[in-house]
Amino acid sequence: MGIVLFQITCFAAINLLLVLLGYVFVKREMIWPAWLVMLPVIPAIYYIFIHAHPVFKMLGIIATTFTCMKVITATVDYSGKNHKLKFIPWLAFAAGWAGMRAQPFETLGQQALPNAWAMIRFGISRVIGGLMLILLAHGIVALRFDAGLAYFLVSPLLLVALSLILHFGLLSIGAGQWRLMGVNTYYLFRQPAKSMTLTEFWGKRWNLAFIEMTTIAIFRPLRGKIGKAGALAVAFLFSGLLHELALSVPVNGGYGLPMLYFVIQGVVLLIEKRLISRNAAFLKHPVLARLWVFFWLVVPMPLLFHAQFIKLVVWPLCGF
């Protein structure tokens, strides 16, 4: 218990220091220091949680990485602008919102915005749906199938369940709560199943926090120097690196597989852009286009959510 308390205290102290230091970086437009601060901080969090359960190690690394990226994106985004974010809105953005755009928090404390309760209800319904899927998974395991078959049947259910709870549930509830306080927050996952292309999926519908982060911190600064295709490739490589930190490092296994997944996504997306420019007929067909998106997202997915991560993080998170 004493070790756990020490780990949590160190984690909280480092992230608080990051938030306070980040406010200085944003105010003074210190872009390179904002990037460089990641170099000692992420290894420090790793060593603090080095003997902890992979779930706690993962949560610590993800939370701290997000704090670092908030500092970077806000510093880049406010660079060259006359007005800066005040401290209380900055604190609310840095500590209480998963998105990477700080501007909505400039109106913190103003009149409540519409659709707040609808977003909260939507989020609650997705949390309930995710919990029901976890219960279903426990029922399947109770049938005592062969271990390999149980893994094959249950793991996709658990991944969908956790996505419903976090991505579509808790994040939507949080967005609705901030709207009640006058902050123009929004769904970070916007009906991804409607995507007709990978470009639409990765650029407009799936994980707007990552889209905002890579757009502000990677794509925009690089596109004028190495072109749009080069900047897009670097953005996908950077996403792969962050997923290595989140999915491979905590379980000390599967290294390179999440990176390979995002390399595949980047390459296929660039190919898709060529196909779109040449008016490929199948990308205009509502069924074939969705099959294209589904195939490239789902078939390589075992690379992203590799076996070590599934066994040491996903199953324990769901009570196995």
Secondary structure, 3 states (H helix, E strand, C coil): CHHHHHHHHHHHHHHHHHHHHHHHHHHHCCHHHHHHCHHHHHHHHHHHCCCCCHHHHHHHHHHHHHHHHHHHHHHHHHCCCCCCCCHHHHHHHHHHCCCCCCHHHHHCCCCCCCCHHHHHHHHHHHHHHHHHHHHHHHHHHHCCCCHHHHHHHHHHHHHHHHHHHHHHHHHHHHHHHHHHCCCCCCCCCCCHHHCCCHHHHHHHHCCHHHHHHHHHHHHHHHHHHHHHHHHHHHHHHHHHHHHHHHHHHHHCCCCCHHHHHHHHHHHHHHHHHHHHHCCCHHHHCHHHHHHHHHHHHHCCHHHHCCHHHHHHHHHHHCCC
